[in-house]
Amino acid sequence: MSQDPDIPHTSEEKSSDSEDIQEDSLNNPDQSMRERIRQSTSSPHRCNRAQSSPPRLVSMKELMETAKGVSNMALAHEIVVNGGFQIKPAELPEGSLEKTVKEIVHKAFWDCLEAQLSEDPPTYDQSIKLVGEIKETLLSFLLPGHTRLRNQITEVLDLELIKQEAVNGALDISKLAEFIIGMMGTLCAPVRDEEIKKLKDIHEIVPLFRAIFYVLDLMKMDMANFAVSSIRPHLMQQSVEYEREKFQKIFEKQPNSLDFVTDWLQEASDDLANLKCKNPPSPGVGAAASGVPVLCPAAVQNWAYLKLLKWDHVHRPFPETLLMDHTRFQEMQLELEQLTLTGAILLVMFNVVGAALSNLPGFADKIKTIIKVLLTGMHLPSFNLSESLATVGEKVCAEVNSCLSQHGFTPFTIEKEIALKGQIQTLGNSDNTICKLIDSRIQTFLESYLTSGHQKSFPAIPGGLGPIQREMEEIAVNGCFKPITTDGALELQWPKCCCSSKAMFWFSPQQFLREMKVRKQKTNYSACDILVYEI
């Protein structure tokens, strides 16, 4: 967390910088994963689809108000769902025009200040302005109860008195700098103590001013992040209502702003209806026992979220109410794809090895680590899956033979090694049966978790997924899912990272259910019913 120790910011520059910081902090968490996500560059036009409501012209004022509301909502949403959220300084690309211009202007500023102080007698006009900005910054760090420190700063950094001392040739900049450094040491976080010590070793005025502003910028960042962590619990309590209110205002100004959400839910509802028709429950067997989800709001919602894990992010627009979590869903989708391939490799390996190493402590984890390293970046266009799987086969065979020898078993024969490597190599085919089986069972586990309610134990792990059980449970808990509970009446819960998704319903789940009871005669309701019904 470093920032160029340059000239202090004016009020306009501060506002601009804060906006840049917010934008960068929203776009850059978990960068190593997000660099692997291919950004969508095209989306289908709406001309080939039915509009839920005719588009209307929007004034520039309405557009700006809406953009501001969405920006504020996105920042609040990120603070709520990202426990490690931090505001970071904007870092300009090396060699960019903006960075070059900034460096030239700042160098000119500090050169001018040094020239003023080198005059005989010295000119302190610019230095006094800098002291004034430092004074304002120090006062901004104080809480209302810090009366003694406030009075001390105000008395020592009295600009009128300092100006009189400069006129009379009695101004001691070094003494003021010493007080400023001492006060910064009192107010800074312990992590900044080392920077404060370095300030005491600088004796030239201009480099000292630059270093002071550099450390003050760090202290501002610390204070901002402390404020974020302080308000996060309060935001978590209010986030659902806040986002629902914001979405409602957007919806009122642009009635067709939820078309993609409607399509997404309608598609999920249609899928469930088709499954029910293709797999009707046997006589005397309930719908739940037949394995086909019951067509109800909870089932539609669960199925809709599972569909997001197979989303075509390049050619399909993402549902509007989930746009703030678009990247999270992409990351989860990539993680599940890699986990599916890992599970398939482990299943093939243990099927060949047999019971000899199946229950050996730590063996599966060691193989998973090797696979994870070799499959890193598997979603990049430049990644060669076939070559990587060949390498995985070589490494897996080497580890298996080594482990078999250590525990007194007979190592693989050459024929068995070739067979195992060949089976691993075929897992790269898009129509591989084993990968499809693992993927299907992972989806079954996630669906079971969604519908399991607030139970302490996880659903039973489907066969063949034991070696990746921990990773699946971590995805279920830390990913995008929160279970659905049934307590007398259905109470809909929402994905943990998607508070905005609750705003897609403009009424409470209980009101929705009452409406459905009124429409008992309509059994084939659609997802559109969820959105068009208004209280």
N, C-alpha and C positions, 0 to 999 in steps of 0.2 A: 504494500500500500504506500506508494510514493507518488509525489507530485512535484512538478518542476517548481523550484523555489523562485518564483518570479514576482512580478509586480502585483500589488494587492488588487483585488477586483473591485470594480465599481458596482453599484446596486444592480445595474442592468446585466453586467457580466456574471454576477452572482446568480441571478435568476436563470440566465442561460446555462451556466455551468451545472446548477442543481438539476435542471431538466435533462441535461446530457448524462449526469450521473445516474438518475433514476432510470433512464432508458437503457444505459449499459448494464446496470445491475439486474434489470429484468431480462436482458437478452443473453447474459454471459454465465449464469450458474451452470456447473457440470459441463464445462466447455469440452472436455475430452470426448464425452458422448455426443454432444450436440454438433460437433464438427463432422460427425459421421452421418448426420441426417441430411439427406438431399432435399434442398428447399424446393417447394412446389413452384413451378414457373408458369403453369397454365391451369386454367379451370374451365369447365364447361360453361357455355352461355346459358342463360335462363330462357332463351327464346323457344326451346323445345319442350318446355315444361309448363304445366298449368300454374298460373299465379293464384295464390290464395287471396290476394287483394290487388287492385290496380296500383301501379306505382304513381307517386305524386311528386311534384317538384318541391325541392327543399331549398330554403333560402340559405345564403352563406352564413348568416348569424346562427340559424338553427344547426347548420353543419358544424360550426366551430364549437357551439355549446355541447353538442353530442360528442364531438371528439374529445373535448376536455373531460366530460363525464366518464367516457370510456377509459381515458388515460388514468384518471384518479382511481377508478374501479380496478383497473389492472394492477396498479401499484398496491392498493389495499389487499387485493386477492393474492398477490405474490408474497406479501408479508405474512398472510395467514397460512398459506399452504407450504411455504418454504421455511422450515425451522432454522436453516442456516443463512437466511437472507441477510445480506449486508450491502450497504451503499459503498461503492468504490469509486475512486477518482477516474475520470475519463483519461484513457491513454491513447494519444494520437499515434497513428502509424508512422513508423520511422521513415523519413524521407518524404513524407506527404507535404503538400503545399501549405496546409494549415499549420503543421508543426514548424515548418521552416519560417513562415511569417511570424508566428508567435515567438519563436526564439529571437528573431531579429528585433522585433518591437521591444521585447523585455530587455534585451541587451542594451538597446538604445536608452531605455528608461534608467537602468542602473548606471550606465556610463554618464548620463546627464546628472544623476544624483552625486556621483563621485566628483564630477567637475565642479558642482556647486560647493561641495565641502572642501575642495582644494583651493578655492578662491581665498584672497586675502583682503578683507576678513571673510570668513566662510559665510555662505548663504544657507540659512536653515529652513527656508520656506517649505521645501518638499519634505524635508526630514520631519518637520512638525506635523505635516499632514499624515505621514506614515505613523507617527506616534498616536495621532488621533484615531486612526483605523485600528491600531493595536489596542488602544483603550476600549473602543467599542467591542472588539472581539472578546477581550477579557471579561468585560461586563456581561456579555451574552452567555458566558459559561456559568454565571452565578445563579443560584436559586434565590427565591424571595427572602429566605431567612439568612442569607449571607450579608448581613448589614455591615459588620466590621470590615470585611474584605472590600465591599462596595465603597465604603467611605475611604478606605486606604487607597484604592485605585484612583478614585476621584480626586483626592488631595494631591497625590504625588504626580499624577498625569494631568494636572490642571493646564490646559492648553493656553489660556490667557497668561498665566504666570510664566509658562515656558517661552511664550513669545516675548514677554518683557525681558526675560533673562537673555534671549538671543539678541535683542536690540542693544542691551547694555554689555554684551560680550561676556556674560557670566554663565552661559549655558554649558552644562557638562553632559554631553550625550552619553558618555560611558556610564555615568551614574544612573541615568534613566534606563539604559539597557540592562544594567545590573538588577535594578528593581523589577523590570519586565521579566527577566529570566527567572528571578526568584518567585514571582507570582505565577508564572507558567508552571514552574515545578510544583507549586502548591495545588494547582488546579488540574494538572494533567493526570492521565491514567498511569498506573505503575509501568505499563509497557513502554511509556515514552520517557522514562527516567534516563535512559542512555542518550537519547537525543538532547535532553536538557543539559547533561554533563558536557556534551560536545560543544554546546553554545558557549559555555564558560571559557573554552579554550580559544575562542575567536576574538581577536582584539581590534581588527580593522572594522570601521563602522559599516561600510557598504556590504561586505560579505556577512557581517553579523545581522544586518537588517534582512538580507535574503534568507539566511538560515532561520531567523525568527519567524518569518512568514511561512517558511516551509513547515516548521514544526506546528505553527498555529493551524495550518491546513489539515495536518494530521489530527490535531486535537478536535477540530470541527467534525472530521469524519468519525472520530471516536464518539463524540457527543451525539451525532446523528444516529449512529448504530445503537447507542444506548437507548435513545428515545424510541427507536423502532422496536427493540426488544421489550421495552416497558409497555408500549401500547399494544403489542401483539395479543396478549390475553383479552384485552377489551375488544379488539377487532374481531377476534374469533367468536366472541359472544354476539356481535352485531353484524357479522359479515353476510349472513344469509339474508336478513331483512334489507341490509344496505344494497346488496347486489340485486335483489328482487325489485327494489324501488327503482334502481338505475335502469334495469332492463325494461321495467314497465314504462318509464319515460321514453326510452328509445322506441319501444313498440308503439306508443301513442303517436310519436312523430313520424314513424315509418312503419306502417302496418305490415308490410311484406318483408320485414327484417328477420323473420323467423321461418322463412320458407325451407331452408335446408334442415332445420331441426324437425319441421313437420315431415319432410321426406324421410328423414332418418328413422323417426318413430313409426311412421306409416309402414316403412319397409320391414322393421322389426315385427310389427303386428301382423303383417301379411305372412312373414316367414313362419311365425308361430301357428297361424291359422292353417297354412299349408302342411306343416308338420302334423298337426292334429288330424287333418284329413287323410294324410298318407299313413299315419300310424294310430288308428282309432283304438281306444282301450278295449281289451277283451271283456266279454260279459262277466260281471262280478269283480272286475279289477278296476280300481280307481285310476284317475288320470295321472296322479303322482306316481303310482306304482308302475304305470306303463312306461315311465321315463320321458313322457312328453309334457313340457311345462303347461300349466293351466293358463288359458288366455285371460289374464287379468293385468291391471296396471303394473304390479310389481314384476310380473313375468316379462311384460313388454319392455320395461325399463332394463331389467337384467340382460335380456337378449340384445337390446340396443347397445349396451356398453360392451358386451362381448364382440359385437360386430365391429366396434372401433379398433379392436386388436387385429383385425384383418383389413384395415382401411387402406384404400388406394389414395395415398396423400398427394400423388402427382396429378391425378386426373379427376378426383372427386373433391368438391368443396367440403370443408369440415363444418359440423353443426355450429351455428352461431353462438349458442350459449356455452360452448366448450372451447371457443377459440383461445381463451387465455391459458388453457391447458393443452393446447395442440402439441407443443413440443414434448410435454410429459407423456402423452399417449404415444407419440412416435418413439420415444426412448423405451417405453415399456414394450412396444411392439417389437423393436429390434432385440431387446433383451429376451423376450419370449422365443423369438426365432432362433437365437443362438442357444437358448436353453433346450429347445426342441432337438436341435442337432446334437447337442451334448448328451441328452438323454438317449437318443438313438444310438450313438457310439457306445455308450456304457452298456446299453441293452445287448447290443451285438457282441461286445467284448465278454460280458459275463455269461452269455449264452454259449460262447466257445470255450471259455475257461472252465465253466461248470462250478461245482460247489467248493473247489479247492481254495479260491481266493474271495469268494462272495462275502464272507463275514469277517474278513481280515480287517482289523481296525486301521483306519487311515489310508488304506489302499485306494478306495474310490475317490477320496478327497485329493490324493496326489495325482491321479489320472485326470480329474476334473481341472486341476490347476494347469496341467500340461495342455489340455484341450482349450481352455480359456485363453491361454497365451497365444497358441497357434491360430485361433480363430478371431483374434483381435482385429477389428477393421473389416470384418467379413461383409459389411454392407457398403463398403466403398466400391466405386466403379472399377478401381484398379486392382481389387482383390481377386486373386486366382483361387477359387474354392477347390478346384481339382488338385492343384499342387499342394495346398494346405492339408487336404484330407490324406494325401499320400504321405506327407510328413507326419501327420497324426498317427497313421497306421504304423509307420516305422517306430515312432516313439512309444506307442502303446505296446507293440510287440516286445520292444527292448525292456520296458518296465515289467511286463508280465513275466518274461523269461527270468529276469533278475529276481523277482519276488518268488517265483516258483522254486528257483534254485536255493534261495535263502531258507525256505521253509521245507525243504526236503522233497519237493515234488519234481517230477520229470518235466524239463522244459519243452516248449513246443517243437514239434518237428518242422522241417522246412515247408512241407505241404500244408500244415496247419497254419503256419505264419502267412503263407500266400493266401489261404482261404480267408483269414481274418482281415488282412489288408484289402483284399478284393471287396469284401462286404462293407468295410468302412468307406472305400472309394465310391461304391454305388449310392451311398447316402446323399451324395451331392445332386442326384437326379431329382428333378422337381416332382416326379410321380412315384417316388420311392414309397413303398408300402409301409415300411417301418417308421419313417418320418411322419407319415400321415397318421399312423396309429398313435404315436407319442403325442402329436399335436392334438388329436381328438381327445385323448385322455387328460391332457393339460386343460383344455377347454372345459371338460366335464368337471374337473376339480374346481376351477374358478367359478363355474356356475353353481356348484354345490356350496362353495363358500359364500357366494352372494346371497343365497337363499337360506343359509343355515341360522341366521339370527345371531344374537350376541352370546354365542356359546363359547366357553373357554377352550374347548378342544376343536381342532380342525376336522373337516370331513375326512373320511377314510381316503387314503392315497390309492389311486387306481393301480392295478398291477403293472409292474415294469417301471414305475416311477420312483421306487424307493431310493435309488442313489441320488436323485435330484430333489428329494422331499424338502430339504431345508431351503433350497433356492425358491421353490414354488411357494412355500409358506411366507418367505420374505417378500415375494412379489405381491402376494395376497394382502399382507399386513401393511407393507410400506408403499405399495403401489397406489392404484387408483380406485380401490374397491373398499366399500364399507357394507357390512351385511344388512339384510332386510329383516325386520322383526315383525312378528304377528302377535299382538296382545289384545285379544278380543276383536278389535277392529284393526284393519291393516294400517300400519304406519310406515310410510315410505322413508327410507334413508337414502343418502346420496353418496357418491364416490368421495373419498376423503380429500382428494386434491381438487375437487371440482365443486366448490361452493356455488358457483354460478349456475350449475345444472339445476339447482333447486328453483332458480328463477324461471326456468322454462315453463313451469306450471304457474298460472296466474291465480291460483287458489290453493287451499290446503288439501292434502290427500283425503281428509275426512269429507270435505265438500265434494271432491271428485267422486268418492264412493257413494255419497248420497245421491249425486246426479246419476250415477250408474244404476242405483236402485230404482230411481224414477223411470229409467229407460230399460226396465227389465225385459221388455219385449224385444229389445234390440241386442241380440247376442253377438253379432259380428260388428261391434263398434271398431272404429279405426283410431289410429294415433292422432288424426286430425281433431277428433272429439276432445282430446286432452287440451289442445291449444285454443280451440275456438270458443269453448265455453267460458264465459266471463260472469263473475258474480255481480 
